[in-house]
Amino acid sequence: MTTTDRPNASITPEDMTNLLEGLRAQAGGPSNRQLDQISRKGDHRCAATTISENLRKTDRPQSWEFIQAFVLACQAHVLRQARNPNEHVDLAPYDLDLWKARYTTMRSRQQHDPEPPHRTPAPTMTPPSSYSIQIHGSNGVVAGSGNEVTLNFGTEPVPPSVGDDAQSPEDPR
């Protein structure tokens, strides 16, 4: 008996994910797509993308609807895999009352525990409001600042604007 099968055992969303993955393995390891196809034939739909999302997230609890659909799809997979119609299949791991108790324990813990630590989002880069550029080529000079670009095809280089970091040919830094 695992700690999550004992009454009053604490179950986290990560524990639930591990239990669901264990159930999948016990059912013969059906893919998300197989479970999706099986669930389409029943009353509780469980799309492949929903399975993937729910088994990846370990910081938030899965919904009862998802858990129920996943368990029933795994059970249906086991029953389909039985080679002999008279073969005994242990359906105890697919008992919805057991899974409902696990779900209730997980939700109860979530209500008593503080929120998971807030993750600070990665800083976003904002483009500069203006820019300055000078490109010197053999055929001329292209210079720009802000939203303006100047083309000069004469022999004189275009001096940088005041406050620009651009370099002119005579001012190597």
N, C-alpha and C positions, 0 to 999 in steps of 0.2 A: 504494500500500500504506500503510495507516495504521500508527501506532505500535503499535496493539494487535494487528496482524497479524504483526509481526516476532517471531521467537523471542526469548525472554527479556524481552519487553516487559512492563512492569508494568501490571497492570489492577486498578483499584479497583472497588468495587461501583458507584460513580457512572459509571465508564467502561462497565461492563457494561450498566447501565441505558440509557446513550446508544447503545450498540451494538444493544441489543434494540429500542429505539425506531427506530433507523435501519433495522433489518431490517423492522420493521412498515411503515415508509414505503415501502421498496423493494417490499414485497408489495402495495402499493396502499392502505395505510392502513386495514386492517380495524379495526372497533371492538372493544372488549373483548367485547361481547356476540356479535359475529360469530365471534371466535376461540373463545369458549366453546362456541357451537353446533357449530362445526367439530370441536373437540376431543372432543366427546361421541361422535362417530362413530368415533374412533380408540382406540388403547390408552392414550393419555396425556392424561388430563383436565386442563383448565386453565380453571377457573371465572373468570368476569368479575371478581369481587371479588378473587380471588387475583392476577389480572393487575394490577389497579389497585394493590393493596397492594405488590406486588413492584416495580412501576415507579415508585412514589413513594418507597420507602425507598432511600436512597443511602448510608446509613451501615453497613448490614449486607449481606453477600453473599447473593445469591439462591441457592436450592438447585439442584442439577443437575436434579432432577425438574421444577422449574418451567421452567428454561431449555430443557430438551429438549421439554417439552410446548408451550411458546410457539413455538419454532423450527418444530416439526412442524405446528402450527396455521397459522403464516404460510405455510409451504410448501404446505399443502393449499389455502389461500386462493388462492395464485398459480395453482396447477394448475386450480382451479375457474374462475378468471377467464380462462383461455386461451380465446380465441374459436374457435380452430380446433384440433381434436385433433392435427393434424400440426404445429402451431406449435411452434417450439423455445422451451423455457423454460429459462433458465439457473438450474440448481439449486445451483450452487457456493456461493452465500451461505447455503444451508440445510444445508450439510455438518455433520453432527453431530460428526464428528471435530474439525473446526475449533472448534466451540463447546465441546466437551469440553476442548480444549487451553486455550481462553480461561478456562473455568471453573477448571481446575486451576491456571493461573497466578494467577488472582484469589485462590483459596483459599490458595495458597502464600504470597502476599503478606500475607494476613490473619494467617497463623500466625507470620510473622516481624515484623510491625509490632505496636507496642503497641496496646492497646485504644483506641478513639476516646475523646476526652475525655468525662468523665462530666458530664452536664448536671444541674445542680441543679434539682429540680422547683420549680415555682412554689409560694410559700407558700400554705397553705390557711387560710381564715378559720374560726375556731372560734367558735360563738355564745357569748355571755357566760353564765355560770352563773346570774346573777341580773340583774334589771333593776328600774328604778324609773320610774314614770310617773304623771303627774297631768294630767288633762284637765278644764278648767273650762268648763262650759257654762251656758247660761241656766237649765237645769233641774236642775243639780246638779253633783257632782264625782265623778270616777272616779279612784281612786288605787290604785297597786299597787306591790309590791316583791317580787322573787323569784317565787314561784309563787302569791302571794296578790293578790287584787284587792278593793278596798273601794269600795262605792258609797255616796255620801252625798248625799241629796236635801234636806237641810236648808239653812239660810241660812249656816251656819258653814263656811268652807273647811276642808279636811282638811290639817293641817300636814304637811310632809314628814317622813319618818322620819329618825332620826339617821344622818348619813353620806350621805343621798341628795342628789343634785344638783337635785332637783325644786324648783320655785319655788312659793310660795304667792302669792295675789293681793296680800298686804300686803308681800311681800318681792321686789320687782322687782330683778333683778340686771343 
